Amino acid sequence: MYTKTVLVVVEDADVRATLADALRSSGYGVFEARGGMEAVETSSLQGPDLVLIDLDLEDGVDGWTAVKFLGESARTESIPVVVLSEGNRDGDLRRAALLGCRALVARTDPAAAVAAARAVLGAPMADVAPETPSGVIRRRYRRRPVSAA
């Protein structure tokens, strides 16, 4: 069972699958969407813990517009958003910050997407020690006697 879920919104099926696989293998539950309107609808219905959304969507609602819709809806305004971009385009980071996004990562970098998810959400359930309800792993270390040489 997953305790933290991520909605991955990328039009390109191969890129979307790569990102989704990386997040799943890191312990997150994943929902997928192809376009901006589907992202808004899925977020409203499923309530993911994080939305990773591509800026370059072409289904009539681009990534920026979808992010704006998510921030304006009472049902989705508290869901953190990480935007995915083709690269470090001028202005994208500034605009993402102005819209309240938590990070901007390269769309083709699954490791960066997982790192962003961890930074925003923390570790998924798979990384939490089951015997410690707070999620803090406590280990006891024995002191070894120092041998006289």
Order of alpha helices (4+ residues) and beta strands (2+ residues): beta-alpha-beta-alpha-beta-alpha-beta-alpha-beta-alpha
